[in-house]
Amino acid sequence: MTVADVAAMLNVSHGYVRKKLLRKHVLRPIAVRRGRKLVLRARVKRYCRKRQRKARQALRELARVSQGAKTC
């Protein structure tokens, strides 16, 4: 997948993909040709699932804390 494809799949800008995900090796490019970076689709899907899992966990934690605040 190209950087633009990754950005579209994750709903972020291509600058975020380049600066945050590729440079910090969160998603490692498999090929660099003529300045183009390509990423395996499986790695992007794995990262997406991990991000969704963290978001759901944070939402559950927020709901738990919110329920505790209502009883006080």
Buried (B, 14 or more C-beta within 10 A) or exposed (E): BEBEBBBEBBEEEBEBBBEEBBEEEEBEBEEEEEEEBBBBEEBBEEBBEEEEEEEEEEEEEEEEEEEEEEEE
